[in-house]
Amino acid sequence: MGVLNAASVVIPNRVLAGVRVEGPDEDTFTLVVRAAKLLGRAEVTSGGPVGVPRRIHILSTLPEAWANLLRETGAFGTGQLVLEPLHSAAVHSTLESMLAQDPGEGARDWVIGARVSGESGTPGIPSPAGAVGLSFASGGGLGVSLLHAIRSPAEGRGDLTQELRRWLGHPPWDPKAGPSQVWWSGASLPTGSILSGTPSGNPGSPPPPPPLPVADVASPLRPLAVLVEGATELPTDASFGLWIDWGAHHLTVREVRRHGPVSVEGLPRRGDAPLPLEPAAWTARDKIPLQAVSEGAYVSDARYLESLPFRWRLEADKCGNCGRWTFPPRGRCPHCGETREIDHGRLPEMGGVLETYTVIRKGAQPSEFDFMERALGSYAVGLVRLPGGIRLTLQIADSDPATLAPGQVVELVLRRLYPQEGAWRYGLKAMVRRDLPLDESVFQPSPPPPPSAPAAPRRQRARSPRTARAAPEGAPAP
Amino acid sequence: MVRGQRSVAVVGAAQTPFGTRPESAPRLLRDCVREVLSSVDKGIAPADLGAGYLATLGFGGWQLGDAAALLAEEAGRPSMPTVRVENACASGGSAIRQAYHAIRSGEVDVALVVGVEKMTDLTSRRRRFWLGVSGDTEWERLAGLTFAGVYALMARRYAMDHGPLEPALAAVAVKNHANGARNPHAHFQKVITAEDHDSSPLVADPLRLYDCSPVSDGAAGVILARRELAARFTDTPVYLVASGGGSDHLALQDRESLTSLRATREAAQEAFRASPFLPKDVQFAEVHDCFTIAELLALEDLGLAPRGGAGQKELAGDTSLGGSLPVNPSGGLKAKGHPLGATGVSQVVEIFQQLRQAAGPRQVPGAERALAHNVGGSGATAVVHLFSR
């Protein structure tokens, strides 16, 4: 902290977004990817798009070996990935090393800190809620913000939450201290304001507590954060988007994510009651024995890994002859048979349209998805039409099935799909963009298929005596 | 080739009762083979059999590999060449098609086709695994979809194109249950009402429990013979006059239409082109109603109803026994039951009995020409067979 305190850091351009763990299909890996994609899409109003960072620090529980998997997601461009362990010392040394750099023109580093409370690394155990913090540094400054929302009061000393509280000048939180609280702060920003998606903007949410006094915060890490601690009820239908106008230096924060009603309903359940928030309180029955899952549909590691370019990055073929897209890529155009003139590209993750969907009801799911059923009761799967006419079969993430409708616009996010043989398999799911209007084009009737059977036989009719007898009166003449 | 001239005769057909059966898969196979052999009017000797086709998914893995040898054994002709045919729910129809081709090629005179499936002796988890093995694994299954889910995607799209669907789905369920109540071999021999359908729990929106065929045990078998040899076995054969097959992408996402099965259309087209009669000449049909929506799609894809008009036909009672085109007089997959490998063969057992005017209380009066339609998975494969007296 000393070095940080001494540094007089100006934060001319900073992007901050927060992502919260919503369901049992999210974990550190998906959060980091989500964070990177949000950053990649974010815009610095004074400086255009964020662009590709030179280096990306990822402070998390992910082992270093996962760098390759992270890269496969296509979310990190060509930036150097530095995976570092998640504890205070590592956080500080990372920040210090960043501060020590000459923040020259074009110097762009990202820091993504991710932590899922209670994540044990054991597949099959649904993760409780957690959050990711991320930040973006650009040009002549540095910005670091750690946004760490947790629902589990099992956090101990020295974790990121407490660090953040210290940086914010807030006394350490005692889990026994009392009721849940939802609070945020932006008071020390020169002209900062949090304009959208705060709990106060949502009727029915708990009234926002007053901004914390942060004037005495010595840290240059400005308290630009949303912090949700131990809440049993999170802001209803909140977007965690922050839109901050900071004088001449615009900070545009596009989180982007909207939640449906969020409450403990979305958490793992034990029978009819919510599962306790503390994983330590879970019994063996709350965990899903993995070996029982492995009898499920089998996709070998080799196939899984070779499919990642199209599963995660939506790589597809475009026919050089007829111009149509094929997904997944097959090296052969199914429409015109072209095999040589095949171009490659990536389908867009944004702008898909939900064409049709279903809700797999409790008890009807394939055995691989018992963990979803346990956590959510039921889940939705739909066909999403992407620009270019490609359809994808995707689970629909974070959605109350009752709110789904054909025509909804979705974006694709990486989530846990299912566990197999001790490891999670990840894939894309669709997340409904409730901020966008319905795409009515899906309501155009399907084009009629060609006729099923010939209205009249094409060949000359010749009848055997038996069939001639069987032919009814009025049968078409030969 | 002269259309219909080289047709193949069905000279024997029988099935075990469908339902939750106490017998094991090998036992169902044994019982079925005996019944099929004894169903031949003038008798048949094991030595008469030239080839055997076993249709089974091997549900539960009871004998996943090389199971066809068991058929030869049970038929009393252990050296008979046999093969297992697997096209998911279309295994039975596909096995009949293989036998049909073998006989028409002149290589085989008489073929035994048996379909068998034992589905109810698994734990819930294992059953849910096996129920999904025939859908597209990488995209559909591993997005969490079930077969009901895939058909539900089609149903919702169908409703978007053609309007409210639930009354028509209920009509299919009510009608097929009514037929099943007249079939002593049916899994469900119970009449239901539209209210029963509408109040049953959702399985995969918009499909309800009563839109789904059951998980059943059972076996069904037929004996096919070269037409010229039929008289050796029976005086009242039923003729398999044309066969058609078709395929489509395994995954729904890759198909051109969500409301029409190309595999069915291709199969119907091939069958009718080779047949002496047209769709309008079909007097009744056994179609693949694994879900109620599937019966609507089938009627349209087979050319038995106009596009978008199958529901109206169902609601008007045209497809009921006594209607202008009875569909699934056996009760269909919905009520008779759906033991995967046995299903397509069982359709032919029904047609054999109907065309011989031996279907008892569910007899389609004066039936002379019939169609069997068997679909694999969610429409990745399909077989259509045409029969005449």
Contacts between the chains, C-beta under 8 A, distances in Angstrom:
chain1	res1	chain2	res2	distance
A	292	B	125	6.2
A	295	B	125	7.2
A	295	B	126	6.4
A	295	B	129	5.3
A	296	B	129	5.5
A	297	B	129	7.2
A	297	B	132	6.2
A	297	B	133	6.6
A	297	B	137	4.7
A	297	B	141	4.6
A	297	B	142	6.3
A	298	B	137	7.8
A	299	B	137	6.6
A	299	B	138	6.1
A	299	B	142	6.7
A	303	B	138	7.7
A	307	B	138	6.9
A	334	B	254	8.0
A	355	B	157	6.8
A	355	B	258	7.6
A	356	B	153	4.7
A	356	B	154	7.6
A	356	B	156	4.3
A	356	B	157	4.4
A	356	B	160	7.2
A	356	B	258	6.5
A	357	B	153	6.9
A	357	B	156	6.7
A	357	B	205	7.9
A	358	B	145	7.8
A	358	B	148	7.9
A	358	B	149	4.8
A	358	B	152	3.6
A	358	B	153	5.5
A	358	B	156	6.8
A	358	B	204	4.4
A	358	B	205	5.3
A	358	B	206	7.7
A	358	B	207	7.5
A	359	B	202	7.2
A	359	B	204	6.6
A	359	B	205	4.6
A	360	B	144	5.9
A	360	B	145	7.2
A	360	B	146	6.2
A	360	B	149	5.5
A	360	B	204	5.6
A	361	B	201	6.9
A	361	B	202	5.3
A	361	B	203	5.6
A	361	B	204	6.6
A	361	B	205	7.8
A	364	B	128	7.9
A	364	B	146	5.9
A	364	B	148	6.5
A	364	B	149	8.0
A	364	B	203	5.1
A	364	B	204	6.5
A	365	B	128	7.1
A	365	B	144	6.1
A	365	B	146	6.9
A	366	B	128	5.7
A	366	B	129	6.8
A	366	B	131	7.9
A	366	B	132	4.7
A	366	B	141	6.0
A	366	B	144	6.5
A	366	B	145	7.7
A	366	B	146	6.2
A	367	B	125	4.6
A	367	B	126	7.7
A	367	B	128	4.8
A	367	B	129	5.0
A	368	B	141	7.9
A	368	B	142	7.1
A	368	B	144	7.6
A	369	B	144	4.5
A	370	B	125	7.6
A	372	B	144	6.6
A	379	B	144	6.1
A	381	B	143	5.3
A	381	B	144	5.4
A	381	B	145	5.0
A	381	B	149	5.8
A	381	B	153	7.7
A	382	B	153	7.2
A	383	B	153	5.6
A	383	B	252	6.9
A	383	B	253	6.0
A	383	B	258	7.2
A	391	B	252	7.9
A	391	B	253	4.1
A	391	B	254	7.4
A	392	B	139	7.6
A	392	B	253	5.9
A	393	B	136	7.8
A	393	B	139	4.8
A	393	B	140	5.2
A	393	B	143	4.8
A	393	B	145	6.5
A	393	B	251	6.6
A	393	B	252	6.9
A	393	B	253	4.8
A	394	B	143	5.9
A	395	B	143	5.1
A	395	B	144	5.3
A	401	B	205	7.4
A	406	B	156	7.0
A	406	B	160	6.1
A	417	B	142	5.9
A	417	B	143	7.4
A	418	B	142	6.1
A	418	B	144	7.7
A	425	B	142	7.4
A	427	B	142	7.2
A	427	B	143	7.6
A	442	B	160	7.5
A	443	B	160	6.3
A	445	B	160	7.8
A	445	B	161	4.7
A	446	B	157	6.8
A	446	B	161	5.3
A	446	B	257	5.8
A	446	B	258	6.5
A	446	B	259	5.4
A	446	B	260	7.9
A	447	B	257	7.7
A	448	B	307	5.4
A	449	B	256	7.3
A	449	B	257	5.2
A	449	B	260	4.2
A	449	B	262	7.0
A	449	B	265	6.3
A	449	B	301	7.7
A	449	B	307	7.8
A	450	B	265	7.2
A	451	B	303	7.0
A	452	B	264	7.4
A	452	B	265	4.6
A	452	B	268	5.0
A	452	B	269	6.5
A	452	B	279	7.5
A	452	B	300	7.3
A	452	B	301	5.2
A	452	B	302	5.9
A	452	B	303	4.0
A	453	B	265	7.9
A	453	B	268	4.8
A	453	B	269	5.5
A	453	B	271	8.0
A	453	B	272	4.2
A	453	B	278	7.3
A	453	B	279	5.0
A	453	B	302	7.0
A	453	B	303	3.9
A	454	B	269	6.7
A	454	B	272	6.0
A	454	B	273	6.2
A	454	B	278	7.8
A	455	B	278	7.9
A	456	B	278	7.5
A	457	B	3	7.4
A	457	B	272	7.6
A	457	B	273	6.6
A	457	B	278	7.4
A	458	B	273	6.4
A	459	B	3	6.8
A	459	B	273	7.2
A	461	B	3	6.6
A	461	B	276	7.2
A	462	B	2	4.7
A	462	B	3	6.3
A	462	B	5	7.5
A	463	B	3	7.9
A	463	B	4	7.3
A	463	B	276	5.9
A	464	B	2	7.2
A	464	B	4	5.8
A	464	B	5	4.9
A	464	B	276	7.5
A	466	B	239	7.2
A	466	B	388	7.4
A	467	B	3	7.9
A	467	B	4	4.7
A	467	B	241	6.9
A	467	B	276	3.9
A	467	B	277	7.5
A	467	B	388	6.4
A	468	B	276	7.9
A	470	B	276	7.3
A	470	B	277	7.3
A	470	B	368	5.4
A	470	B	369	6.3
A	470	B	388	4.8
A	470	B	389	6.4
A	471	B	276	6.5
A	471	B	277	6.4
A	471	B	281	7.2
A	472	B	277	8.0
A	472	B	281	5.8
A	475	B	277	7.1
A	475	B	278	7.4
A	475	B	281	6.5
A	476	B	278	6.8
